[in-house]
Amino acid sequence: MLTFEKVLTGFKDYLEEDKRYEILMTSHGYAVLEWNSSGEDLESATFCPTPERMKECLLDALAGYLEYKVTLCSRNLTDDERQIIQDQVQKISNSVQ
């Protein structure tokens, strides 16, 4: 059974590297906060009432982060790069069960 703890453990390394994201426990579940690159303004907040929703949110964030690391927002991904990123995201997804 998927739990919030399993999701947080599975994404621990990513969350330590990408400082834009912060996870907060609320009285109704968890919130995933995305800060801008300077860390001064909140870009988005996603309420995650279930571990499955948190996993989905973090997989999307991870994919975007990996794309940014490859392109630095200066070009489009190649098909090979897109496949590598999809494979990395799928590997994390499969490990968080």
N, CA, C and O atoms as a GROMACS GRO file, in nm:
protein
  388
    1MET      N    1   0.084  -0.118   0.000
    1MET     CA    2   0.000   0.000   0.000
    1MET      C    3   0.089   0.125   0.000
    1MET      O    4   0.183   0.136   0.079
    2LEU      N    5   0.059   0.217  -0.088
    2LEU     CA    6   0.136   0.340  -0.099
    2LEU      C    7   0.102   0.433   0.018
    2LEU      O    8  -0.015   0.455   0.050
    3THR      N    9   0.205   0.487   0.079
    3THR     CA   10   0.187   0.582   0.190
    3THR      C   11   0.263   0.711   0.158
    3THR      O   12   0.350   0.713   0.070
    4PHE      N   13   0.229   0.818   0.230
    4PHE     CA   14   0.303   0.943   0.212
    4PHE      C   15   0.451   0.923   0.244
    4PHE      O   16   0.537   0.980   0.178
    5GLU      N   17   0.479   0.844   0.344
    5GLU     CA   18   0.618   0.820   0.383
    5GLU      C   19   0.696   0.753   0.271
    5GLU      O   20   0.812   0.788   0.246
    6LYS      N   21   0.634   0.656   0.204
    6LYS     CA   22   0.701   0.590   0.091
    6LYS      C   23   0.728   0.688  -0.022
    6LYS      O   24   0.834   0.684  -0.084
    7VAL      N   25   0.632   0.774  -0.049
    7VAL     CA   26   0.650   0.874  -0.155
    7VAL      C   27   0.765   0.968  -0.119
    7VAL      O   28   0.853   0.995  -0.200
    8LEU      N   29   0.763   1.019   0.003
    8LEU     CA   30   0.868   1.111   0.046
    8LEU      C   31   1.006   1.045   0.044
    8LEU      O   32   1.105   1.108   0.007
    9THR      N   33   1.011   0.921   0.083
    9THR     CA   34   1.138   0.847   0.080
    9THR      C   35   1.185   0.828  -0.063
    9THR      O   36   1.304   0.844  -0.092
   10GLY      N   37   1.095   0.793  -0.153
   10GLY     CA   38   1.130   0.770  -0.293
   10GLY      C   39   1.179   0.895  -0.364
   10GLY      O   40   1.259   0.885  -0.458
   11PHE      N   41   1.133   1.010  -0.322
   11PHE     CA   42   1.171   1.136  -0.386
   11PHE      C   43   1.272   1.216  -0.304
   11PHE      O   44   1.299   1.332  -0.335
   12LYS      N   45   1.326   1.156  -0.199
   12LYS     CA   46   1.416   1.226  -0.108
   12LYS      C   47   1.534   1.290  -0.180
   12LYS      O   48   1.560   1.408  -0.161
   13ASP      N   49   1.605   1.214  -0.261
   13ASP     CA   50   1.722   1.267  -0.330
   13ASP      C   51   1.684   1.383  -0.423
   13ASP      O   52   1.753   1.485  -0.428
   14TYR      N   53   1.576   1.365  -0.496
   14TYR     CA   54   1.530   1.472  -0.587
   14TYR      C   55   1.497   1.598  -0.509
   14TYR      O   56   1.539   1.708  -0.546
   15LEU      N   57   1.421   1.585  -0.401
   15LEU     CA   58   1.379   1.702  -0.323
   15LEU      C   59   1.496   1.773  -0.256
   15LEU      O   60   1.492   1.894  -0.234
   16GLU      N   61   1.601   1.698  -0.224
   16GLU     CA   62   1.720   1.761  -0.168
   16GLU      C   63   1.795   1.841  -0.274
   16GLU      O   64   1.860   1.941  -0.242
   17GLU      N   65   1.787   1.798  -0.399
   17GLU     CA   66   1.858   1.865  -0.508
   17GLU      C   67   1.781   1.986  -0.562
   17GLU      O   68   1.839   2.091  -0.587
   18ASP      N   69   1.652   1.969  -0.580
   18ASP     CA   70   1.568   2.075  -0.638
   18ASP      C   71   1.504   2.154  -0.525
   18ASP      O   72   1.402   2.113  -0.470
   19LYS      N   73   1.564   2.264  -0.492
   19LYS     CA   74   1.520   2.346  -0.376
   19LYS      C   75   1.394   2.426  -0.404
   19LYS      O   76   1.345   2.496  -0.316
   20ARG      N   77   1.342   2.419  -0.526
   20ARG     CA   78   1.219   2.492  -0.556
   20ARG      C   79   1.097   2.430  -0.489
   20ARG      O   80   0.996   2.497  -0.470
   21TYR      N   81   1.105   2.303  -0.453
   21TYR     CA   82   0.989   2.233  -0.398
   21TYR      C   83   1.002   2.212  -0.250
   21TYR      O   84   1.109   2.181  -0.197
   22GLU      N   85   0.889   2.229  -0.184
   22GLU     CA   86   0.881   2.210  -0.040
   22GLU      C   87   0.751   2.135  -0.011
   22GLU      O   88   0.646   2.166  -0.069
   23ILE      N   89   0.757   2.039   0.078
   23ILE     CA   90   0.640   1.959   0.114
   23ILE      C   91   0.600   1.996   0.257
   23ILE      O   92   0.681   1.992   0.349
   24LEU      N   93   0.474   2.032   0.273
   24LEU     CA   94   0.423   2.068   0.405
   24LEU      C   95   0.306   1.977   0.442
   24LEU      O   96   0.219   1.948   0.360
   25MET      N   97   0.306   1.934   0.567
   25MET     CA   98   0.192   1.858   0.617
   25MET      C   99   0.087   1.957   0.664
   25MET      O  100   0.117   2.052   0.736
   26THR      N  101  -0.036   1.935   0.624
   26THR     CA  102  -0.148   2.017   0.668
   26THR      C  103  -0.244   1.928   0.746
   26THR      O  104  -0.226   1.807   0.755
   27SER      N  105  -0.345   1.989   0.801
   27SER     CA  106  -0.443   1.910   0.877
   27SER      C  107  -0.530   1.823   0.786
   27SER      O  108  -0.601   1.735   0.834
   28HIS      N  109  -0.523   1.846   0.654
   28HIS     CA  110  -0.605   1.770   0.560
   28HIS      C  111  -0.524   1.682   0.465
   28HIS      O  112  -0.582   1.617   0.378
   29GLY      N  113  -0.394   1.680   0.480
   29GLY     CA  114  -0.307   1.606   0.390
   29GLY      C  115  -0.178   1.683   0.374
   29GLY      O  116  -0.134   1.752   0.466
   30TYR      N  117  -0.116   1.671   0.259
   30TYR     CA  118   0.010   1.740   0.231
   30TYR      C  119  -0.010   1.843   0.121
   30TYR      O  120  -0.101   1.831   0.039
   31ALA      N  121   0.075   1.943   0.121
   31ALA     CA  122   0.079   2.042   0.014
   31ALA      C  123   0.219   2.043  -0.044
   31ALA      O  124   0.319   2.042   0.028
   32VAL      N  125   0.225   2.045  -0.176
   32VAL     CA  126   0.352   2.056  -0.246
   32VAL      C  127   0.361   2.201  -0.296
   32VAL      O  128   0.280   2.245  -0.378
   33LEU      N  129   0.460   2.273  -0.243
   33LEU     CA  130   0.478   2.412  -0.279
   33LEU      C  131   0.593   2.425  -0.378
   33LEU      O  132   0.698   2.362  -0.360
   34GLU      N  133   0.573   2.506  -0.481
   34GLU     CA  134   0.680   2.534  -0.577
   34GLU      C  135   0.713   2.682  -0.568
   34GLU      O  136   0.628   2.768  -0.590
   35TRP      N  137   0.839   2.710  -0.534
   35TRP     CA  138   0.888   2.847  -0.523
   35TRP      C  139   0.957   2.886  -0.652
   35TRP      O  140   1.004   2.799  -0.726
   36ASN      N  141   0.966   3.016  -0.679
   36ASN     CA  142   1.042   3.059  -0.796
   36ASN      C  143   1.190   3.038  -0.771
   36ASN      O  144   1.230   3.002  -0.660
   37SER      N  145   1.272   3.061  -0.872
   37SER     CA  146   1.414   3.028  -0.861
   37SER      C  147   1.485   3.109  -0.754
   37SER      O  148   1.586   3.064  -0.699
   38SER      N  149   1.436   3.228  -0.722
   38SER     CA  150   1.499   3.308  -0.617
   38SER      C  151   1.449   3.268  -0.478
   38SER      O  152   1.506   3.308  -0.377
   39GLY      N  153   1.343   3.189  -0.474
   39GLY     CA  154   1.288   3.145  -0.346
   39GLY      C  155   1.208   3.251  -0.274
   39GLY      O  156   1.179   3.237  -0.155
   40GLU      N  157   1.172   3.356  -0.345
   40GLU     CA  158   1.101   3.466  -0.282
   40GLU      C  159   0.951   3.464  -0.306
   40GLU      O  160   0.874   3.518  -0.226
   41ASP      N  161   0.908   3.402  -0.415
   41ASP     CA  162   0.766   3.401  -0.450
   41ASP      C  163   0.718   3.259  -0.473
   41ASP      O  164   0.787   3.176  -0.532
   42LEU      N  165   0.599   3.234  -0.426
   42LEU     CA  166   0.537   3.103  -0.446
   42LEU      C  167   0.479   3.097  -0.587
   42LEU      O  168   0.397   3.181  -0.625
   43GLU      N  169   0.523   2.998  -0.664
   43GLU     CA  170   0.475   2.980  -0.802
   43GLU      C  171   0.345   2.901  -0.806
   43GLU      O  172   0.252   2.935  -0.879
   44SER      N  173   0.340   2.794  -0.725
   44SER     CA  174   0.220   2.711  -0.724
   44SER      C  175   0.214   2.631  -0.594
   44SER      O  176   0.314   2.613  -0.525
   45ALA      N  177   0.094   2.585  -0.565
   45ALA     CA  178   0.072   2.498  -0.451
   45ALA      C  179  -0.027   2.391  -0.494
   45ALA      O  180  -0.131   2.422  -0.553
   46THR      N  181   0.006   2.268  -0.466
   46THR     CA  182  -0.082   2.156  -0.502
   46THR      C  183  -0.119   2.080  -0.376
   46THR      O  184  -0.031   2.032  -0.304
   47PHE      N  185  -0.247   2.070  -0.348
   47PHE     CA  186  -0.294   1.992  -0.234
   47PHE      C  187  -0.294   1.845  -0.272
   47PHE      O  188  -0.344   1.807  -0.378
   48CYS      N  189  -0.237   1.764  -0.186
   48CYS     CA  190  -0.226   1.620  -0.210
   48CYS      C  191  -0.296   1.544  -0.097
   48CYS      O  192  -0.233   1.513   0.004
   49PRO      N  193  -0.423   1.515  -0.114
   49PRO     CA  194  -0.496   1.444  -0.010
   49PRO      C  195  -0.461   1.296   0.000
   49PRO      O  196  -0.491   1.230   0.099
   50THR      N  197  -0.396   1.244  -0.106
   50THR     CA  198  -0.360   1.102  -0.108
   50THR      C  199  -0.213   1.087  -0.149
   50THR      O  200  -0.158   1.174  -0.215
   51PRO      N  201  -0.150   0.977  -0.110
   51PRO     CA  202  -0.013   0.951  -0.154
   51PRO      C  203  -0.003   0.940  -0.307
   51PRO      O  204   0.099   0.980  -0.365
   52GLU      N  205  -0.104   0.888  -0.370
   52GLU     CA  206  -0.103   0.874  -0.515
   52GLU      C  207  -0.097   1.011  -0.583
   52GLU      O  208  -0.026   1.029  -0.682
   53ARG      N  209  -0.172   1.107  -0.530
   53ARG     CA  210  -0.170   1.243  -0.585
   53ARG      C  211  -0.033   1.307  -0.564
   53ARG      O  212   0.017   1.376  -0.653
   54MET      N  213   0.027   1.286  -0.447
   54MET     CA  214   0.160   1.341  -0.422
   54MET      C  215   0.262   1.280  -0.518
   54MET      O  216   0.346   1.352  -0.572
   55LYS      N  217   0.254   1.151  -0.538
   55LYS     CA  218   0.347   1.084  -0.629
   55LYS      C  219   0.333   1.142  -0.769
   55LYS      O  220   0.434   1.170  -0.834
   56GLU      N  221   0.212   1.159  -0.817
   56GLU     CA  222   0.187   1.215  -0.950
   56GLU      C  223   0.244   1.357  -0.961
   56GLU      O  224   0.308   1.392  -1.060
   57CYS      N  225   0.221   1.437  -0.861
   57CYS     CA  226   0.270   1.575  -0.859
   57CYS      C  227   0.423   1.578  -0.863
   57CYS      O  228   0.481   1.656  -0.939
   58LEU      N  229   0.487   1.494  -0.783
   58LEU     CA  230   0.633   1.493  -0.778
   58LEU      C  231   0.695   1.432  -0.904
   58LEU      O  232   0.804   1.471  -0.944
   59LEU      N  233   0.627   1.337  -0.966
   59LEU     CA  234   0.677   1.283  -1.093
   59LEU      C  235   0.676   1.392  -1.201
   59LEU      O  236   0.770   1.401  -1.280
   60ASP      N  237   0.571   1.473  -1.204
   60ASP     CA  238   0.565   1.584  -1.299
   60ASP      C  239   0.677   1.684  -1.272
   60ASP      O  240   0.742   1.732  -1.365
   61ALA      N  241   0.698   1.716  -1.145
   61ALA     CA  242   0.803   1.810  -1.108
   61ALA      C  243   0.940   1.756  -1.146
   61ALA      O  244   1.024   1.829  -1.199
   62LEU      N  245   0.962   1.628  -1.120
   62LEU     CA  246   1.090   1.565  -1.153
   62LEU      C  247   1.115   1.570  -1.303
   62LEU      O  248   1.226   1.602  -1.346
   63ALA      N  249   1.015   1.538  -1.382
   63ALA     CA  250   1.031   1.541  -1.528
   63ALA      C  251   1.069   1.681  -1.574
   63ALA      O  252   1.159   1.697  -1.657
   64GLY      N  253   1.002   1.782  -1.522
   64GLY     CA  254   1.036   1.919  -1.558
   64GLY      C  255   1.176   1.958  -1.516
   64GLY      O  256   1.246   2.028  -1.589
   65TYR      N  257   1.217   1.912  -1.400
   65TYR     CA  258   1.351   1.942  -1.350
   65TYR      C  259   1.459   1.876  -1.436
   65TYR      O  260   1.560   1.938  -1.469
   66LEU      N  261   1.437   1.751  -1.471
   66LEU     CA  262   1.534   1.681  -1.555
   66LEU      C  263   1.544   1.746  -1.693
   66LEU      O  264   1.653   1.758  -1.749
   67GLU      N  265   1.431   1.789  -1.747
   67GLU     CA  266   1.431   1.859  -1.875
   67GLU      C  267   1.510   1.989  -1.863
   67GLU      O  268   1.591   2.021  -1.951
   68TYR      N  269   1.488   2.063  -1.757
   68TYR     CA  270   1.562   2.188  -1.736
   68TYR      C  271   1.713   2.161  -1.727
   68TYR      O  272   1.792   2.234  -1.787
   69LYS      N  273   1.752   2.058  -1.652
   69LYS     CA  274   1.894   2.028  -1.637
   69LYS      C  275   1.961   1.997  -1.772
   69LYS      O  276   2.077   2.031  -1.793
   70VAL      N  277   1.887   1.934  -1.861
   70VAL     CA  278   1.943   1.897  -1.992
   70VAL      C  279   1.949   2.018  -2.085
   70VAL      O  280   2.048   2.036  -2.156
   71THR      N  281   1.845   2.100  -2.086
   71THR     CA  282   1.837   2.207  -2.186
   71THR      C  283   1.869   2.346  -2.132
   71THR      O  284   1.898   2.436  -2.210
   72LEU      N  285   1.864   2.364  -2.002
   72LEU     CA  286   1.879   2.497  -1.939
   72LEU      C  287   1.785   2.598  -2.004
   72LEU      O  288   1.817   2.717  -2.012
   73CYS      N  289   1.670   2.551  -2.048
   73CYS     CA  290   1.566   2.633  -2.112
   73CYS      C  291   1.617   2.707  -2.236
   73CYS      O  292   1.561   2.810  -2.274
   74SER      N  293   1.721   2.655  -2.298
   74SER     CA  294   1.776   2.724  -2.414
   74SER      C  295   1.749   2.653  -2.546
   74SER      O  296   1.784   2.703  -2.653
   75ARG      N  297   1.686   2.535  -2.538
   75ARG     CA  298   1.657   2.460  -2.660
   75ARG      C  299   1.554   2.354  -2.629
   75ARG      O  300   1.520   2.330  -2.513
   76ASN      N  301   1.503   2.291  -2.733
   76ASN     CA  302   1.410   2.180  -2.717
   76ASN      C  303   1.486   2.051  -2.692
   76ASN      O  304   1.602   2.036  -2.731
   77LEU      N  305   1.418   1.958  -2.627
   77LEU     CA  306   1.477   1.826  -2.607
   77LEU      C  307   1.485   1.750  -2.739
   77LEU      O  308   1.399   1.766  -2.826
   78THR      N  309   1.588   1.669  -2.752
   78THR     CA  310   1.592   1.575  -2.864
   78THR      C  311   1.506   1.454  -2.827
   78THR      O  312   1.470   1.437  -2.710
   79ASP      N  313   1.474   1.372  -2.923
   79ASP     CA  314   1.396   1.252  -2.895
   79ASP      C  315   1.470   1.159  -2.800
   79ASP      O  316   1.409   1.100  -2.711
   80ASP      N  317   1.601   1.147  -2.818
   80ASP     CA  318   1.681   1.062  -2.729
   80ASP      C  319   1.679   1.115  -2.586
   80ASP      O  320   1.664   1.038  -2.491
   81GLU      N  321   1.693   1.246  -2.571
   81GLU     CA  322   1.690   1.305  -2.436
   81GLU      C  323   1.553   1.287  -2.371
   81GLU      O  324   1.544   1.258  -2.252
   82ARG      N  325   1.448   1.305  -2.450
   82ARG     CA  326   1.312   1.286  -2.399
   82ARG      C  327   1.293   1.143  -2.348
   82ARG      O  328   1.232   1.121  -2.244
   83GLN      N  329   1.346   1.046  -2.423
   83GLN     CA  330   1.334   0.906  -2.383
   83GLN      C  331   1.413   0.877  -2.256
   83GLN      O  332   1.365   0.804  -2.169
   84ILE      N  333   1.532   0.934  -2.244
   84ILE     CA  334   1.613   0.915  -2.123
   84ILE      C  335   1.540   0.970  -2.001
   84ILE      O  336   1.538   0.907  -1.895
   85ILE      N  337   1.480   1.088  -2.016
   85ILE     CA  338   1.406   1.148  -1.904
   85ILE      C  339   1.285   1.062  -1.869
   85ILE      O  340   1.259   1.037  -1.751
   86GLN      N  341   1.212   1.016  -1.970
   86GLN     CA  342   1.097   0.929  -1.943
   86GLN      C  343   1.139   0.802  -1.872
   86GLN      O  344   1.069   0.755  -1.782
   87ASP      N  345   1.252   0.747  -1.910
   87ASP     CA  346   1.303   0.626  -1.845
   87ASP      C  347   1.339   0.653  -1.698
   87ASP      O  348   1.309   0.572  -1.611
   88GLN      N  349   1.403   0.768  -1.672
   88GLN     CA  350   1.438   0.803  -1.534
   88GLN      C  351   1.314   0.823  -1.448
   88GLN      O  352   1.308   0.777  -1.334
   89VAL      N  353   1.215   0.892  -1.503
   89VAL     CA  354   1.091   0.916  -1.429
   89VAL      C  355   1.019   0.784  -1.405
   89VAL      O  356   0.966   0.761  -1.296
   90GLN      N  357   1.016   0.698  -1.504
   90GLN     CA  358   0.950   0.567  -1.488
   90GLN      C  359   1.021   0.483  -1.382
   90GLN      O  360   0.956   0.412  -1.306
   91LYS      N  361   1.153   0.491  -1.377
   91LYS     CA  362   1.229   0.416  -1.277
   91LYS      C  363   1.190   0.461  -1.136
   91LYS      O  364   1.169   0.377  -1.048
   92ILE      N  365   1.180   0.591  -1.114
   92ILE     CA  366   1.137   0.642  -0.983
   92ILE      C  367   0.993   0.600  -0.956
   92ILE      O  368   0.961   0.557  -0.845
   93SER      N  369   0.908   0.612  -1.056
   93SER     CA  370   0.768   0.574  -1.038
   93SER      C  371   0.755   0.428  -0.996
   93SER      O  372   0.676   0.395  -0.908
   94ASN      N  373   0.832   0.341  -1.060
   94ASN     CA  374   0.826   0.199  -1.028
   94ASN      C  375   0.883   0.170  -0.889
   94ASN      O  376   0.841   0.075  -0.823
   95SER      N  377   0.977   0.251  -0.844
   95SER     CA  378   1.038   0.226  -0.712
   95SER      C  379   0.950   0.276  -0.598
   95SER      O  380   0.968   0.233  -0.484
   96VAL      N  381   0.857   0.365  -0.628
   96VAL     CA  382   0.768   0.419  -0.524
   96VAL      C  383   0.635   0.345  -0.536
   96VAL      O  384   0.546   0.386  -0.610
   97GLN      N  385   0.624   0.237  -0.463
   97GLN     CA  386   0.502   0.153  -0.468
   97GLN      C  387   0.440   0.140  -0.332
   97GLN      O  388   0.338   0.073  -0.316
   0.00000   0.00000   0.00000
